[in-house]
Amino acid sequence: MRIGLLTEGGYPYVSGDARLWCDRLVRGLGQHEFDIYALSRSEQQEDEGWIELPPQVSRVRTAPLWTAEDDGVGYGRRARRRFAECYEELAAAVCAGDAPVGSAAFEGSAGSAAAAGSAGTAEGGGTAGSASAAVADRFGSALYGLAELARDEGGLVGALRSETAVRALERACRAPGALRAARGARVPDLLTVAAQVERTLRPLSLDWYEDDGLGSVDLCHATSGGAAALPGLLVRHFTGVPLLVTEYGVQLRAHYLGAREDLEGRAASSSARALLAAFHGRLAAEAYRQAEIITPGNTHARRWQERCGADRARIRTVYPGMEASRFADVGESAEAADADTLVWVGRIEPAKDLISLLHAFAEIRKDEPKTRLRIVGAPAEGLEGATYLAHCRALAAQLFPDEADGVHTVGDNPVSFEEIGGPEVPTLPEAYEAGAVVVLSSVVEGFPISLVEAMFCGRATVSTDVGAVVEVIGGTGLVVPPRNPRALAEACVSLLRDPERRARLGAAARARALELFTVEQNITAFHSIYLEIVARCPVRRVLVDASGEPLPFAIPAEVHVPGRWADSGPRLVAGRPGPGWAAGPPVRGVPLGSASEAASGEPVPAGEGAR
């Protein structure tokens, strides 16, 4: 089958989100054909280029989400009226008092596991589950109305930036029953919201939805929510192609936590944050409503989706697939280089709460003075990461001053800060091999990758109860409350003193990781889901012969095979796409050369396929 893989800020670019798992998925499903439709997040990401793509990738089309020049499209009076009506409906649905997952409820949330379960009450008194179906229909109708206008007129960028859009937002904020936090929105707030909405809706102006694009695929797979799912929603609306939405990090949660600044980096007001939260909540709810199947990466993400109205019957949890073989030697030996060493591995940033870990280690040293702590990882990008690392180093020097008292000598601090690739830790598996216990001290965590890596290595673990930690660990490690150095210290000491228990927990953790979190299980799960969706929701395409007569069974399996089978296919029916939009056999993609070539959509001679 032919899969349209929809990405945002990741695959096939060298850097970005979800790059590794997408590449493993595509490579693991060589029996399918993939067309990649990628939205980039920055000019730097585009300049870094793509990773090497496997031959089953037939086509790559890209578009920038970070910039959009005015398309220069001039609307006539009728088109301006259509835009005003659709945008008015969109703004009214966003500002409705029963906005999904209340815009104020998640402000300041640290992303704890309980956040999605306990928060979600809207200002209007409802919850995400009780969001009005009528308002949801209103939002969807307005969204697809804008998409149809963009298709008819050639673009929507200028209209979304116009004064008409800002005035529509203002009227919606002042309407009876609007979100209380939005009623005080001022002109700068409205400009901020309009700019963010225009940025998110840029995919509406793309030319990806014709019969030489997403209209020719059997299934759209959005690798995240938000903007990545938007092309899937549109092609489903225009042609009936089914949509699969996968979220390993809930995009809506990221929008809530990141809505504190506008596009220029200035602090956003509470009114602007409330409106943006409501807009992204409505968009997420529409994606969940239209998707045939939704695949969260863990129960933590699943709770967010259910709070946004996702139908529980259409949710399938599919854990991320990780490469287990690289940790096989360490996991099979299960011997620590130093039985008195704790290891922390990850990206150094405030969310990892190394401050609590260092205070906990000070308590550990009182009971086990020979214990060492190795912190392995690089700081997060930007000034914040470097500043936090410096703060942690200073705290470690303050808590553990060099002494010459026999416990440890001058220059031999019990806390070390190291990076993968350095002389002490050449590889990632060697980092986990260095210690007897692996510690995770985070206050915010989605799917804890470092914890799974430690499990592959057969290590006993002590973790804080955040994100999907409890679900991942499943009783094979110790879990303590976040921001509780004493509890963290007591758990670590109990494992340091009991080598037999460490060995039992490590073995159980490795067995669990090999069962649930490998690349193989991830690929198998998605292969089954692809077949289920296509079998249940085949795309209806009308094909005709040279005389215009319908051809039943006109796309046999052979047309997917390069060679003479592809030479004799039915012709396309010209006409405007719709529910019965005619399409021919899947077009073999262009060779993967420049981005402009990949975006052209021109077919290559049958049998050549993709490089």
C-alpha positions as CSV (number, residue, x, y, z in Angstrom):
1,M,0.0,0.0,0.0
2,R,1.0,3.6,-0.4
3,I,1.4,5.6,2.9
4,G,1.5,9.4,3.1
5,L,3.8,10.1,6.1
6,L,3.1,13.6,7.5
7,T,5.8,15.1,9.7
8,E,6.5,18.4,11.4
9,G,10.0,19.5,12.4
10,G,11.6,16.1,12.0
11,Y,11.9,13.3,9.4
12,P,13.5,13.4,6.8
13,Y,15.6,16.2,8.1
14,V,18.9,15.5,9.8
15,S,17.7,17.1,13.1
16,G,14.3,17.4,14.7
17,D,11.6,15.5,16.5
18,A,10.6,11.9,15.8
19,R,13.4,11.5,13.2
20,L,14.7,8.2,14.5
21,W,11.4,6.3,15.0
22,C,10.1,7.5,11.6
23,D,13.2,6.3,9.9
24,R,13.0,2.9,11.7
25,L,9.4,2.6,10.7
26,V,9.9,3.3,7.1
27,R,12.9,1.0,6.8
28,G,11.1,-1.7,8.7
29,L,8.1,-1.7,6.3
30,G,9.9,-2.2,3.1
31,Q,6.8,-4.0,1.6
32,H,5.0,-0.6,1.6
33,E,5.6,2.6,-0.4
34,F,6.0,5.9,1.4
35,D,5.4,9.5,0.3
36,I,6.8,11.9,2.8
37,Y,5.2,15.3,3.3
38,A,7.3,17.3,5.7
39,L,6.9,20.7,7.4
40,S,10.1,22.3,8.5
41,R,10.5,24.5,11.6
42,S,13.5,26.6,10.8
43,E,15.8,27.7,8.1
44,Q,18.7,26.0,9.9
45,Q,16.8,22.7,9.8
46,E,16.4,23.0,6.0
47,D,20.0,23.9,5.5
48,E,21.2,20.8,7.4
49,G,19.5,18.7,4.8
50,W,17.9,15.2,4.9
51,I,19.1,11.9,6.1
52,E,19.7,9.1,3.6
53,L,16.3,7.7,2.6
54,P,15.5,4.0,1.8
55,P,14.3,3.0,-1.6
56,Q,10.7,2.5,-0.4
57,V,10.4,6.3,-0.1
58,S,9.0,7.3,-3.5
59,R,8.5,11.1,-3.0
60,V,9.4,13.8,-0.6
61,R,7.6,17.2,-0.6
62,T,8.5,19.9,1.9
63,A,7.1,23.2,3.0
64,P,8.3,25.7,5.6
65,L,6.2,26.3,8.7
66,W,8.5,29.0,10.0
67,T,8.0,31.5,7.2
68,A,5.4,32.3,4.6
69,E,5.6,35.2,2.2
70,D,2.5,37.0,1.2
71,D,1.1,34.9,-1.6
72,G,-0.1,38.0,-3.4
73,V,-3.6,36.5,-4.0
74,G,-6.2,39.2,-4.4
75,Y,-9.7,38.2,-3.3
76,G,-12.7,39.5,-5.1
77,R,-15.8,40.6,-3.2
78,R,-17.4,37.2,-3.1
79,A,-14.1,35.5,-1.9
80,R,-13.7,38.2,0.8
81,R,-17.2,37.5,2.0
82,R,-16.5,33.7,2.1
83,F,-13.3,34.3,4.1
84,A,-15.1,36.6,6.6
85,E,-17.9,34.1,7.1
86,C,-15.5,31.1,7.6
87,Y,-13.1,33.0,9.9
88,E,-16.0,34.4,12.0
89,E,-17.2,30.8,12.5
90,L,-13.7,29.6,13.4
91,A,-13.2,32.5,15.9
92,A,-16.6,31.9,17.5
93,A,-15.9,28.2,18.0
94,V,-12.5,29.0,19.5
95,C,-13.9,31.6,21.9
96,A,-16.9,29.5,23.0
97,G,-17.0,29.0,26.7
98,D,-16.9,25.2,26.6
99,A,-13.4,25.1,24.9
100,P,-11.8,21.7,25.2
101,V,-9.4,21.1,28.1
102,G,-9.9,24.5,29.7
103,S,-7.4,27.1,28.7
104,A,-6.7,28.1,32.2
105,A,-6.5,24.6,33.7
106,F,-3.2,23.7,32.3
107,E,-1.4,27.0,32.7
108,G,1.6,26.5,35.0
109,S,1.2,22.7,34.8
110,A,4.5,20.9,35.2
111,G,3.2,18.1,33.1
112,S,2.8,15.6,35.9
113,A,1.1,12.3,35.3
114,A,-1.9,13.6,37.2
115,A,-2.3,16.8,35.2
116,A,-4.2,15.2,32.3
117,G,-6.3,13.2,34.7
118,S,-7.3,16.0,37.1
119,A,-7.1,19.2,35.0
120,G,-9.3,19.9,32.1
121,T,-12.2,21.9,33.5
122,A,-13.1,24.6,31.1
123,E,-14.0,28.1,32.2
124,G,-17.5,27.6,31.0
125,G,-17.9,24.8,33.5
126,G,-17.5,21.8,31.1
127,T,-14.7,19.4,30.5
128,A,-13.1,18.2,27.3
129,G,-15.4,15.2,27.3
130,S,-18.5,17.5,27.5
131,A,-17.4,19.9,24.8
132,S,-20.4,20.6,22.6
133,A,-20.7,18.6,19.5
134,A,-22.3,21.5,17.8
135,V,-19.3,23.8,18.5
136,A,-17.0,21.0,17.3
137,D,-18.9,20.8,14.1
138,R,-18.8,24.6,13.8
139,F,-15.0,24.6,14.1
140,G,-14.6,21.8,11.6
141,S,-17.0,23.4,9.1
142,A,-15.1,26.7,9.3
143,L,-11.7,25.0,9.0
144,Y,-12.7,23.1,5.9
145,G,-14.4,26.1,4.5
146,L,-11.1,28.0,4.7
147,A,-9.4,25.1,3.1
148,E,-11.8,25.1,0.2
149,L,-11.4,28.8,-0.2
150,A,-7.6,28.5,-0.3
151,R,-7.9,25.8,-2.9
152,D,-10.2,27.9,-5.1
153,E,-8.3,31.1,-4.8
154,G,-4.7,29.9,-4.7
155,G,-3.8,30.8,-1.1
156,L,-4.9,32.1,2.2
157,V,-1.8,33.7,3.8
158,G,-2.7,37.3,3.1
159,A,-6.3,36.8,4.2
160,L,-5.3,35.2,7.5
161,R,-3.0,38.2,8.2
162,S,-5.7,40.8,7.3
163,E,-7.5,43.2,9.5
164,T,-10.7,41.2,8.7
165,A,-9.2,38.3,10.7
166,V,-8.3,40.5,13.7
167,R,-11.7,42.2,13.8
168,A,-13.4,38.7,13.7
169,L,-11.4,37.6,16.7
170,E,-12.3,40.8,18.5
171,R,-16.0,40.3,17.9
172,A,-15.8,36.7,19.1
173,C,-14.1,37.7,22.3
174,R,-16.8,40.3,23.0
175,A,-19.7,37.9,22.2
176,P,-21.9,36.6,25.0
177,G,-20.7,33.3,26.5
178,A,-17.1,33.8,25.4
179,L,-14.2,32.6,27.5
180,R,-13.9,34.9,30.5
181,A,-10.1,35.2,30.1
182,A,-10.6,36.2,26.4
183,R,-13.0,39.1,27.1
184,G,-10.3,41.4,28.1
185,A,-8.1,40.8,25.1
186,R,-6.6,44.0,23.7
187,V,-5.4,44.8,20.2
188,P,-1.8,43.5,20.9
189,D,-3.3,40.2,22.2
190,L,-5.5,39.9,19.1
191,L,-2.6,40.5,16.8
192,T,-0.5,37.8,18.7
193,V,-3.3,35.3,18.4
194,A,-4.0,36.0,14.7
195,A,-0.3,35.6,13.9
196,Q,-0.1,32.3,15.7
197,V,-3.3,31.0,14.0
198,E,-2.0,32.0,10.6
199,R,1.3,30.2,11.3
200,T,-0.6,27.0,12.3
201,L,-3.0,27.1,9.3
202,R,-0.2,27.6,6.7
203,P,-0.7,24.0,5.4
204,L,-4.2,25.1,4.2
205,S,-2.5,27.0,1.3
206,L,-0.3,24.1,0.1
207,D,-0.9,22.3,-3.1
208,W,-0.4,18.8,-1.6
209,Y,-4.0,17.6,-1.9
210,E,-4.3,16.9,-5.6
211,D,-4.4,13.6,-7.4
212,D,-0.6,13.7,-7.9
213,G,-0.1,14.3,-4.1
214,L,-1.9,13.1,-1.0
215,G,-5.0,12.3,-3.0
216,S,-3.2,9.3,-4.5
217,V,-2.2,7.6,-1.2
218,D,-4.1,4.8,0.6
219,L,-3.5,6.1,4.1
220,C,-2.2,9.2,5.7
221,H,-0.1,8.7,8.8
222,A,0.5,11.9,10.9
223,T,3.5,11.4,13.1
224,S,2.3,14.1,15.6
225,G,-0.8,16.2,16.2
226,G,-1.1,19.9,15.5
227,A,0.2,21.2,12.1
228,A,1.4,17.7,11.0
229,A,-2.2,16.3,11.2
230,L,-3.7,19.2,9.3
231,P,-2.8,18.0,5.8
232,G,-4.3,14.6,6.8
233,L,-7.5,16.3,7.9
234,L,-7.7,18.2,4.6
235,V,-7.1,15.2,2.3
236,R,-9.6,13.2,4.3
237,H,-12.1,16.0,3.7
238,F,-11.4,16.3,0.0
239,T,-10.8,12.7,-1.0
240,G,-11.8,10.4,1.8
241,V,-8.2,9.1,2.5
242,P,-8.2,7.7,6.0
243,L,-6.1,9.3,8.7
244,L,-3.9,7.7,11.4
245,V,-2.6,10.0,14.2
246,T,0.4,9.0,16.3
247,E,1.6,11.1,19.3
248,Y,4.6,10.2,21.3
249,G,4.7,13.6,22.8
250,V,1.3,15.3,23.0
251,Q,1.5,18.3,20.7
252,L,-1.3,20.0,22.6
253,R,0.5,19.8,25.9
254,A,3.6,21.4,24.2
255,H,1.5,24.2,22.9
256,Y,0.0,24.9,26.4
257,L,3.5,24.9,28.0
258,G,5.0,27.0,25.2
259,A,2.1,29.5,24.8
260,R,3.8,32.0,27.2
261,E,5.6,33.9,24.4
262,D,4.5,35.3,21.1
263,L,6.4,34.7,17.8
264,E,8.8,37.5,18.7
265,G,9.7,36.0,22.1
266,R,7.7,38.5,24.1
267,A,5.6,37.4,27.1
268,A,2.1,36.7,26.1
269,S,-0.8,37.9,28.1
270,S,-3.3,35.6,29.9
271,S,-5.9,36.5,27.3
272,A,-3.7,35.6,24.4
273,R,-2.7,32.3,26.2
274,A,-6.3,31.4,26.8
275,L,-7.3,32.0,23.1
276,L,-4.3,30.1,21.8
277,A,-4.9,27.2,24.2
278,A,-8.6,27.1,23.0
279,F,-7.6,27.2,19.3
280,H,-5.0,24.3,19.6
281,G,-7.5,22.4,21.8
282,R,-10.1,22.7,19.1
283,L,-7.7,21.6,16.4
284,A,-6.5,18.6,18.4
285,A,-10.1,17.6,19.1
286,E,-10.9,17.8,15.3
287,A,-7.9,15.6,14.5
288,Y,-9.0,13.0,17.1
289,R,-12.5,13.1,15.9
290,Q,-11.6,12.5,12.2
291,A,-8.8,9.9,12.7
292,E,-9.7,6.3,12.1
293,I,-7.2,5.2,14.7
294,I,-5.1,7.2,17.3
295,T,-1.9,5.8,18.6
296,P,-0.5,7.4,21.7
297,G,2.9,6.3,22.9
298,N,1.9,5.7,26.5
299,T,-1.0,6.0,28.9
300,H,0.0,9.5,29.9
301,A,-0.5,10.7,26.3
302,R,-3.7,8.7,26.1
303,R,-5.2,10.5,29.0
304,W,-4.6,13.9,27.3
305,Q,-6.2,12.6,24.1
306,E,-9.3,11.3,25.9
307,R,-9.6,14.6,27.7
308,C,-9.8,16.2,24.3
309,G,-12.6,14.0,23.2
310,A,-10.8,11.1,21.5
311,D,-13.0,8.0,21.3
312,R,-11.5,5.4,23.5
313,A,-12.6,2.7,21.1
314,R,-10.3,4.1,18.4
315,I,-7.2,4.5,20.6
316,R,-4.3,1.9,20.4
317,T,-1.3,2.4,22.6
318,V,1.9,1.7,20.6
319,Y,5.1,2.1,22.6
320,P,8.1,3.7,20.9
321,G,10.5,1.3,19.4
322,M,14.1,1.5,20.5
323,E,17.2,-0.3,19.3
324,A,17.9,-3.0,21.9
325,S,20.9,-4.6,20.2
326,R,23.3,-1.8,21.0
327,F,22.8,-2.5,24.7
328,A,22.9,-6.3,24.4
329,D,26.5,-6.8,25.7
330,V,25.9,-4.7,28.8
331,G,22.5,-6.3,29.4
332,E,23.6,-9.9,29.1
333,S,26.6,-9.4,31.4
334,A,24.5,-7.4,33.9
335,E,27.7,-6.6,35.8
336,A,28.4,-3.0,37.0
337,A,31.8,-1.5,36.6
338,D,31.4,-0.1,40.2
339,A,28.9,-1.4,42.6
340,D,29.1,1.9,44.6
341,T,28.2,4.2,41.7
342,L,25.0,5.8,40.8
343,V,24.5,6.9,37.2
344,W,22.2,9.6,35.7
345,V,22.0,9.9,31.9
346,G,20.1,12.5,29.9
347,R,20.0,16.1,28.7
348,I,20.9,18.6,31.4
349,E,18.0,21.1,31.8
350,P,15.8,22.3,34.7
351,A,13.0,19.7,34.0
352,K,15.5,17.0,34.9
353,D,15.8,18.4,38.4
354,L,19.4,17.6,39.0
355,I,19.3,20.0,42.0
356,S,17.1,17.5,43.9
357,L,19.4,14.7,42.8
358,L,22.5,16.4,44.2
359,H,20.7,17.1,47.5
360,A,19.6,13.5,47.6
361,F,23.2,12.4,47.0
362,A,24.3,14.4,49.9
363,E,22.0,12.3,52.1
364,I,23.2,9.1,50.4
365,R,26.8,10.0,51.3
366,K,25.9,10.2,55.0
367,D,24.9,6.5,54.9
368,E,27.2,5.2,52.2
369,P,30.3,7.4,52.1
370,K,32.0,5.4,49.3
371,T,29.2,6.1,46.8
372,R,29.9,8.1,43.7
373,L,27.5,9.9,41.3
374,R,28.2,10.2,37.6
375,I,26.1,12.7,35.7
376,V,26.4,11.9,32.0
377,G,24.9,14.2,29.4
378,A,25.2,17.5,27.5
379,P,23.3,20.7,28.4
380,A,20.2,21.5,26.5
381,E,20.6,24.0,23.6
382,G,20.6,27.7,24.4
383,L,21.6,29.8,27.3
384,E,19.2,28.1,29.8
385,G,20.9,24.7,29.4
386,A,24.4,26.1,29.9
387,T,23.3,28.2,32.9
388,Y,21.7,25.3,34.5
389,L,24.7,23.1,34.1
390,A,26.9,25.8,35.7
391,H,24.5,26.1,38.6
392,C,24.6,22.3,39.1
393,R,28.4,22.3,39.0
394,A,28.5,25.1,41.6
395,L,26.0,23.2,43.9
396,A,28.1,20.0,43.6
397,A,31.2,21.9,44.6
398,Q,29.4,23.5,47.5
399,L,27.8,20.2,48.8
400,F,31.0,18.1,48.3
401,P,34.1,20.3,48.9
402,D,37.3,18.5,48.2
403,E,38.8,17.1,51.4
404,A,41.9,15.1,52.4
405,D,40.3,13.2,55.2
406,G,40.6,9.7,53.8
407,V,37.0,9.6,52.4
408,H,38.0,11.3,49.2
409,T,41.1,13.3,48.3
410,V,41.6,16.8,46.8
411,G,40.5,16.8,43.2
412,D,38.5,13.6,43.6
413,N,35.0,15.0,44.0
414,P,32.4,12.2,44.3
415,V,30.2,13.9,41.7
416,S,31.4,14.0,38.1
417,F,29.9,15.7,35.0
418,E,30.7,13.9,31.8
419,E,29.6,13.7,28.2
420,I,29.1,10.7,25.8
421,G,32.2,10.4,23.6
422,G,34.6,11.7,26.3
423,P,37.6,9.6,27.6
424,E,35.6,8.3,30.6
425,V,32.4,7.4,28.7
426,P,33.1,6.7,25.1
427,T,29.7,5.2,24.3
428,L,26.2,5.3,25.7
429,P,26.1,1.7,26.8
430,E,29.3,2.2,28.8
431,A,27.6,5.0,30.7
432,Y,24.9,2.6,32.0
433,E,27.6,-0.1,32.6
434,A,29.5,2.3,34.8
435,G,27.1,2.1,37.7
436,A,25.0,-0.3,39.8
437,V,21.9,1.9,40.0
438,V,20.5,4.3,37.3
439,V,18.6,7.3,38.7
440,L,15.9,9.5,37.0
441,S,15.1,12.6,38.9
442,S,12.8,14.5,36.5
443,V,9.8,16.7,37.4
444,V,8.6,16.7,33.7
445,E,8.9,13.6,31.5
446,G,7.0,12.2,28.6
447,F,8.2,8.8,27.6
448,P,11.5,8.3,29.6
449,I,13.9,7.1,27.0
450,S,16.9,6.9,29.3
451,L,14.9,4.7,31.7
452,V,14.2,2.2,28.9
453,E,17.9,2.2,27.9
454,A,18.8,1.4,31.5
455,M,16.2,-1.5,31.4
456,F,17.8,-2.8,28.2
457,C,21.1,-2.8,30.1
458,G,19.6,-4.8,33.0
459,R,20.1,-2.1,35.5
460,A,18.0,-1.5,38.7
461,T,16.5,1.9,38.6
462,V,15.2,4.6,40.9
463,S,12.8,7.1,39.3
464,T,10.4,9.9,40.1
465,D,6.7,9.4,39.4
466,V,6.2,11.7,36.4
467,G,4.9,11.2,32.9
468,A,4.9,7.6,31.7
469,V,7.5,6.4,34.3
470,V,5.2,4.0,36.3
471,E,3.8,2.6,33.1
472,V,7.3,1.9,31.6
473,I,8.9,0.6,34.7
474,G,6.0,-1.7,35.6
475,G,7.2,-2.8,39.0
476,T,10.8,-3.6,37.9
477,G,12.3,-0.5,39.7
478,L,11.7,1.8,42.6
479,V,9.5,4.9,42.1
480,V,9.4,7.9,44.4
481,P,7.6,11.3,44.4
482,P,9.2,14.1,42.4
483,R,11.0,16.9,44.2
484,N,11.6,14.7,47.3
485,P,15.4,14.3,47.8
486,R,14.9,12.3,51.0
487,A,12.7,9.7,49.4
488,L,15.1,9.5,46.4
489,A,18.0,9.0,48.8
490,E,16.3,6.3,50.8
491,A,15.4,4.3,47.6
492,C,19.0,4.5,46.3
493,V,20.5,3.5,49.6
494,S,18.2,0.4,49.8
495,L,19.4,-0.8,46.4
496,L,23.1,0.0,47.0
497,R,22.9,-2.2,50.2
498,D,21.1,-5.1,48.5
499,P,23.0,-6.5,45.5
500,E,20.7,-9.5,45.1
501,R,17.6,-7.3,44.8
502,R,19.4,-5.1,42.3
503,A,20.1,-8.2,40.2
504,R,16.5,-9.4,40.3
505,L,15.1,-6.0,39.4
506,G,17.6,-5.5,36.6
507,A,16.8,-8.9,35.1
508,A,13.0,-8.2,35.3
509,A,13.5,-4.8,33.8
510,R,15.5,-6.1,30.8
511,A,12.9,-8.8,30.1
512,R,10.1,-6.2,30.2
513,A,12.0,-3.8,27.9
514,L,12.7,-6.6,25.3
515,E,9.0,-7.5,25.3
516,L,7.5,-4.0,25.0
517,F,9.9,-1.4,23.7
518,T,11.9,-2.8,20.8
519,V,11.8,-1.5,17.2
520,E,10.4,-4.9,16.1
521,Q,7.3,-4.7,18.2
522,N,6.7,-1.1,17.1
523,I,6.9,-2.0,13.4
524,T,4.7,-5.0,13.8
525,A,2.1,-3.0,15.6
526,F,1.9,-0.3,12.9
527,H,1.9,-2.9,10.1
528,S,-1.2,-4.4,11.6
529,I,-2.8,-1.0,12.1
530,Y,-2.2,0.0,8.5
531,L,-3.8,-3.2,7.2
532,E,-6.8,-2.7,9.6
533,I,-7.4,0.8,8.4
534,V,-7.1,0.1,4.7
535,A,-9.3,-3.0,5.0
536,R,-12.0,-1.1,6.9
537,C,-11.8,2.2,5.1
538,P,-10.6,1.8,1.5
539,V,-10.4,4.9,-0.6
540,R,-13.2,5.0,-3.2
541,R,-11.8,6.0,-6.5
542,V,-13.7,5.9,-9.8
543,L,-11.6,4.7,-12.7
544,V,-12.6,4.6,-16.4
545,D,-11.3,3.1,-19.6
546,A,-10.6,5.0,-22.8
547,S,-14.3,5.3,-23.6
548,G,-15.2,6.6,-20.2
549,E,-16.8,3.4,-18.9
550,P,-16.1,2.5,-15.2
551,L,-13.5,-0.2,-14.6
552,P,-14.2,-2.5,-11.7
553,F,-11.0,-3.8,-10.0
554,A,-9.0,-1.4,-12.1
555,I,-6.0,-1.2,-9.7
556,P,-4.8,-4.8,-9.2
557,A,-1.9,-5.4,-6.8
558,E,0.5,-5.7,-9.8
559,V,0.4,-2.0,-10.6
560,H,2.4,-1.3,-7.4
561,V,5.2,-3.4,-8.9
562,P,7.8,-1.6,-11.1
563,G,8.0,-2.8,-14.6
564,R,5.5,-3.7,-17.4
565,W,2.6,-4.0,-14.9
566,A,2.6,-0.3,-14.4
567,D,2.5,0.5,-18.2
568,S,-1.2,-0.3,-18.7
569,G,-3.2,1.5,-16.2
570,P,-6.6,3.2,-16.4
571,R,-6.6,6.9,-17.1
572,L,-7.6,9.6,-14.7
573,V,-10.9,11.3,-14.8
574,A,-10.5,15.0,-15.0
575,G,-12.6,17.1,-12.6
576,R,-12.8,18.6,-9.3
577,P,-11.8,16.3,-6.4
578,G,-14.6,15.2,-4.2
579,P,-15.8,12.1,-2.3
580,G,-15.7,10.1,-5.6
581,W,-12.7,11.9,-6.9
582,A,-11.2,9.8,-9.8
583,A,-7.6,8.7,-9.5
584,G,-5.4,6.3,-11.4
585,P,-2.7,3.9,-10.3
586,P,-0.3,5.3,-7.7
587,V,2.3,7.5,-9.4
588,R,5.8,6.5,-8.9
589,G,7.6,9.3,-7.2
590,V,10.4,11.4,-8.5
591,P,14.0,10.4,-7.8
592,L,15.1,11.9,-4.5
593,G,17.3,14.7,-5.6
594,S,16.8,18.3,-4.8
595,A,13.8,19.5,-2.8
596,S,12.5,21.3,-5.8
597,E,12.6,18.1,-7.8
598,A,10.9,16.2,-5.0
599,A,8.2,18.8,-4.8
600,S,7.4,18.8,-8.5
601,G,5.3,15.6,-8.4
602,E,6.4,14.6,-11.9
603,P,6.3,10.9,-12.5
604,V,9.3,8.9,-13.6
605,P,9.2,6.1,-16.2
606,A,7.7,2.9,-14.9
607,G,10.2,0.6,-13.3
608,E,12.7,3.3,-12.3
609,G,11.0,4.0,-8.9
610,A,13.0,6.0,-6.4
611,R,16.7,6.1,-5.7
